[in-house]
């Protein structure tokens, strides 16, 4: 008989934006980032609007009040983005 540990939703401990890249530090110690250009509303946001990101739902979601945008941490970790990487950012 095999058993597996229950799947736990990833949680962010902190979030920040640097040069139009949104970074999250996860509870398991990983730090991941994604370009704002991967989401429609974020791609059009000013640098000041991007910097207004907060954590919600005990670290399960990112929220931009002024943009009325919410993004789940699980979606980020799983690589679910609205838009593809721009051609100049894709690996050769």
C-alpha positions in Angstrom: 0.0 0.0 0.0 1.4 3.4 -1.0 0.5 6.7 0.4 1.4 10.1 -0.6 1.5 13.4 1.3 -1.5 15.6 0.7 -0.9 18.2 -2.0 -0.4 21.6 -0.4 -1.2 24.9 -2.2 1.9 27.0 -2.6 2.0 30.1 -0.4 3.9 33.3 -0.8 5.6 34.9 2.1 6.5 38.1 0.3 6.1 39.7 -3.1 8.0 42.5 -4.8 8.5 44.0 -8.3 11.8 44.9 -9.9 12.2 46.2 -13.4 8.7 45.0 -14.4 9.3 41.5 -13.1 7.1 40.3 -10.3 8.9 38.1 -7.7 7.4 35.9 -5.0 9.2 34.1 -2.2 7.4 30.9 -1.4 7.0 29.2 2.0 9.2 26.3 0.8 12.1 28.8 0.2 11.9 29.1 -3.6 11.9 32.5 -5.2 10.2 32.7 -8.6 9.5 35.6 -10.9 7.6 36.4 -14.0 7.5 39.4 -16.4 4.5 41.6 -16.0 4.0 41.2 -19.8 2.7 37.7 -19.2 -0.7 39.2 -18.0 -2.9 41.6 -20.0 -3.6 44.1 -17.2 -0.1 44.0 -15.7 1.5 44.5 -19.1 -0.3 47.9 -19.4 0.3 49.0 -15.8 2.7 51.7 -14.8 5.7 50.9 -12.6 3.9 52.6 -9.7 0.8 50.4 -10.2 2.9 47.2 -10.4 4.6 48.1 -7.2 1.3 48.3 -5.3 1.0 44.5 -5.2 -0.1 42.8 -2.0 -0.5 39.3 -0.7 -4.0 38.0 -0.1 -5.7 34.8 1.1 -2.9 33.9 3.5 -0.3 34.2 0.7 -2.3 32.2 -1.9 -2.9 35.2 -4.2 -1.4 38.4 -5.4 -3.7 41.5 -5.6 -3.4 44.8 -7.4 -6.3 47.0 -6.1 -5.8 49.9 -8.5 -5.9 47.4 -11.4 -8.6 45.1 -10.0 -6.3 42.2 -10.7 -5.8 39.0 -8.8 -3.4 36.2 -9.6 -3.1 32.9 -7.8 0.3 31.7 -6.5 -0.6 28.2 -7.7 -1.1 29.5 -11.2 2.3 31.2 -11.2 4.0 28.1 -9.9 2.3 26.0 -12.5 3.3 28.4 -15.3 -0.3 29.4 -16.2 0.0 32.8 -17.9 -2.4 34.7 -20.1 0.2 35.7 -22.7 3.3 34.1 -24.2 6.7 35.4 -23.6 7.7 38.1 -26.0 10.0 36.9 -28.8 13.0 38.8 -27.4 12.6 36.9 -24.0 12.3 33.3 -25.3 15.3 31.0 -25.0 17.1 30.3 -28.2 
